[in-house]
Amino acid sequence: MLSTPQTPPSFWFAPSLWPVTLWGQNPAETPANDLAMIWEDESRMAESRTYFETVEGAQVNIVRGGAGAPLLFLHGANGGGRWLPFMDKLAEKFDVIAPEHPGFGRSDTPEWLDAVKDLGHFYAAFMEKLGLRDVTLVGTSLGGWIAAETALRDPARIRSLTLVAAAGLRIKGTPKANIFLWPAEELTRNLFHDQSIAERILGMEQSVEERNIGLKNALATAKLGWSPRLYDPDLEKWIHRIKAPTQILWGRQDKIIPVDYADHFAQMIPGAKVRVFEECGHLPHVEKTNDYVSEIISFSEGVRP
Amino acid sequence: MKFFFIHLMPYADLDLDAPDKYNSSWVTLPNTYYDPKKGHALYNRYLDELEMADPLGFDGICVNEHHSNAYGLMPQPGVFAGMLARRTKNVKIAVLGRALPLLNNPITVAEEYAILDNVTGGRLIAGFVRGIGAEYYSWNSNPALSHDKFHEAHDLIVQAWTQPGPSTFEGKYYNFDYVNLWPRPYQDNPHPPIWIPSQGSTETIEWASHPSRRYTYLQTFSPLAALKKYMKQYKDTAADYGWEAGPENLGWATPIYVAETDEIAYREAKPHIENFYQKFLRMPLEMLLPPGYLSLKSMQGVMAAKAQMTGGAKDIDAVMEAGMFLCGSPKTVRDKLKHFQKEIGFGTVISMLQFATLPADLTKKNIELYAREVIAPLRAEEAATLGVAAE
């Protein structure tokens, strides 16, 4: 029985969990004083649209842009809902579809949402509802776990699967970070190899809406991944049944899900190929945008039927 | 007013540099700082202190539940309640745990409480809590399920106590074909009293004050302003439900220190109450409030109010000013209790008479002075008032 100051964790005020994904440029190409432009100037980006679609009773927020075969991007624990620079590059080749997962951001939290495997079923239904075929499926971190669950449930619609720093499996003795317990600043620093990115993010302000969305995303992440921490023993039993050609992308210096997991995924999924980015943390789409984009494009084109 | 004595059983021999070094006295503070030989002495001293309450005429004693910490060494409160059940004769025994969402099988609590109630002949008060955020790390329980599991576990326990067995329970988290408690609780009209300690949340107040429950709501170790706010909220919510909440529905838990004079009390209590708030309660906010521990709505409210919040230094003056510590001569403490009781309307005071490093001699003096110079005169006054009213 005890009472303590009703002050929320700094974790939830952290700009890190939300705006990090707003900004996908390689810092070398992006001087700090360009940040405001990247946030606000969307004119130099390809046209994207934001709309809602209702699937399995859940209204989900989707950003979509580009033309070509569909690329379904599944975001990580930090959320989605924005058109990002790396998507802009992918949109030159693909119809990029980036939903916010049920439970996250501006999407509904449906009654049926209990576990990541529910989202696997959901995205199978989502592809069916949108009539997507020949899908290049890309998932990062928590989204990688969801992508693997999805690939198990509807192999027919998937051309290729790209798992980036994915959650979902467990190597005994190689724990993932406890992202819930890290203070905001530590979490932000630990996301990146290049600390100058962390510095710039730590200097940003969050709007009230962004903070509230950050809370909602943290809640959904806890619901899905608190225990067992960011994995599902059932996925381990069945991940070998993934039929889609699969590539695994990882940052060598990932402090959230250690790079050892890249080889583990590759061993579990028959024929999977691995690419590890040097000098890169948990978010290759931020730290190694160009390499990340070209790996996805060349892998997807290489397996085109 | 009813007077209860709660003990947290802190690890008073803690190296006080350790909470600073680890930024916590919870979850991650290495248990190498715990010396079982010192623990042996502390446990027995603390049990003696609780047992004093019975002959001194307290209405009840309270045990507490927290896990993996130096703040309170009572992770399994039923063990302490069991020891005290046979060493006391008159006091109520309130178990101000059990953190229901942490449990895989809430029937264990239904059984444990029923046993205590039988042995004591109905002296048990059954507490149900969610624990604090830190517990969800220590027990690896999902905080996002905390509210749902709490409600379901509660429903299961009350069913076990009130429905003739065997009965079935079909829930989301718990399922039983044969709910059939042996022993049934001693207090069976309809079940042992249920107390809900909380730090104040709209959801908890709405739930506890529901006409089907009317559970006693305890506001724990909070600033006076919060105490007022939440007690009023309970009464208002009850009124909206169509019933009137009385003093028996409201309790206040707070550290109290009484000495010969205000000045002596202040001097003797100062280092220990500061250790309590600064060292033993220390933890990072991420640990205190994991995602889901508060509802999204409550959490957004907390964030909106952030600008007004102070994380300021919790020295003795600050906590006395905020009403988070009652300290002074018997008259000062009596006057404050009377004043607050009149203003706020709680019927039970859960007095924490040992805190952090407060040593045995001062604790003993505090308990005795409080019983003789605060409780006894207040009771006499109350009886006189009632007598006048009756004439």
Boltz contact constraints between the chains, C-beta under 6 A:
constraints:
  - contact:
      token1: [A, 1]
      token2: [B, 64]
      max_distance: 6.0
  - contact:
      token1: [A, 1]
      token2: [B, 96]
      max_distance: 6.0
  - contact:
      token1: [A, 1]
      token2: [B, 197]
      max_distance: 6.0
  - contact:
      token1: [A, 1]
      token2: [B, 220]
      max_distance: 6.0
  - contact:
      token1: [A, 2]
      token2: [B, 221]
      max_distance: 6.0
  - contact:
      token1: [A, 3]
      token2: [B, 199]
      max_distance: 6.0
  - contact:
      token1: [A, 3]
      token2: [B, 220]
      max_distance: 6.0
  - contact:
      token1: [A, 3]
      token2: [B, 221]
      max_distance: 6.0
  - contact:
      token1: [A, 3]
      token2: [B, 222]
      max_distance: 6.0
  - contact:
      token1: [A, 4]
      token2: [B, 281]
      max_distance: 6.0
  - contact:
      token1: [A, 4]
      token2: [B, 288]
      max_distance: 6.0
  - contact:
      token1: [A, 5]
      token2: [B, 311]
      max_distance: 6.0
  - contact:
      token1: [A, 6]
      token2: [B, 302]
      max_distance: 6.0
  - contact:
      token1: [A, 7]
      token2: [B, 285]
      max_distance: 6.0
  - contact:
      token1: [A, 7]
      token2: [B, 309]
      max_distance: 6.0
  - contact:
      token1: [A, 7]
      token2: [B, 311]
      max_distance: 6.0
  - contact:
      token1: [A, 8]
      token2: [B, 289]
      max_distance: 6.0
  - contact:
      token1: [A, 8]
      token2: [B, 302]
      max_distance: 6.0
  - contact:
      token1: [A, 8]
      token2: [B, 303]
      max_distance: 6.0
  - contact:
      token1: [A, 9]
      token2: [B, 285]
      max_distance: 6.0
  - contact:
      token1: [A, 9]
      token2: [B, 286]
      max_distance: 6.0
  - contact:
      token1: [A, 9]
      token2: [B, 289]
      max_distance: 6.0
  - contact:
      token1: [A, 11]
      token2: [B, 286]
      max_distance: 6.0
  - contact:
      token1: [A, 180]
      token2: [B, 290]
      max_distance: 6.0
  - contact:
      token1: [A, 181]
      token2: [B, 286]
      max_distance: 6.0
  - contact:
      token1: [A, 183]
      token2: [B, 284]
      max_distance: 6.0
  - contact:
      token1: [A, 183]
      token2: [B, 286]
      max_distance: 6.0
  - contact:
      token1: [A, 211]
      token2: [B, 303]
      max_distance: 6.0
  - contact:
      token1: [A, 212]
      token2: [B, 300]
      max_distance: 6.0
  - contact:
      token1: [A, 215]
      token2: [B, 299]
      max_distance: 6.0
  - contact:
      token1: [A, 218]
      token2: [B, 291]
      max_distance: 6.0
  - contact:
      token1: [A, 219]
      token2: [B, 144]
      max_distance: 6.0
  - contact:
      token1: [A, 219]
      token2: [B, 291]
      max_distance: 6.0
  - contact:
      token1: [A, 219]
      token2: [B, 292]
      max_distance: 6.0
  - contact:
      token1: [A, 219]
      token2: [B, 296]
      max_distance: 6.0
  - contact:
      token1: [A, 222]
      token2: [B, 143]
      max_distance: 6.0
  - contact:
      token1: [A, 222]
      token2: [B, 144]
      max_distance: 6.0
  - contact:
      token1: [A, 222]
      token2: [B, 291]
      max_distance: 6.0
  - contact:
      token1: [A, 222]
      token2: [B, 292]
      max_distance: 6.0
  - contact:
      token1: [A, 223]
      token2: [B, 144]
      max_distance: 6.0
  - contact:
      token1: [A, 226]
      token2: [B, 142]
      max_distance: 6.0
  - contact:
      token1: [A, 227]
      token2: [B, 140]
      max_distance: 6.0
  - contact:
      token1: [A, 227]
      token2: [B, 142]
      max_distance: 6.0
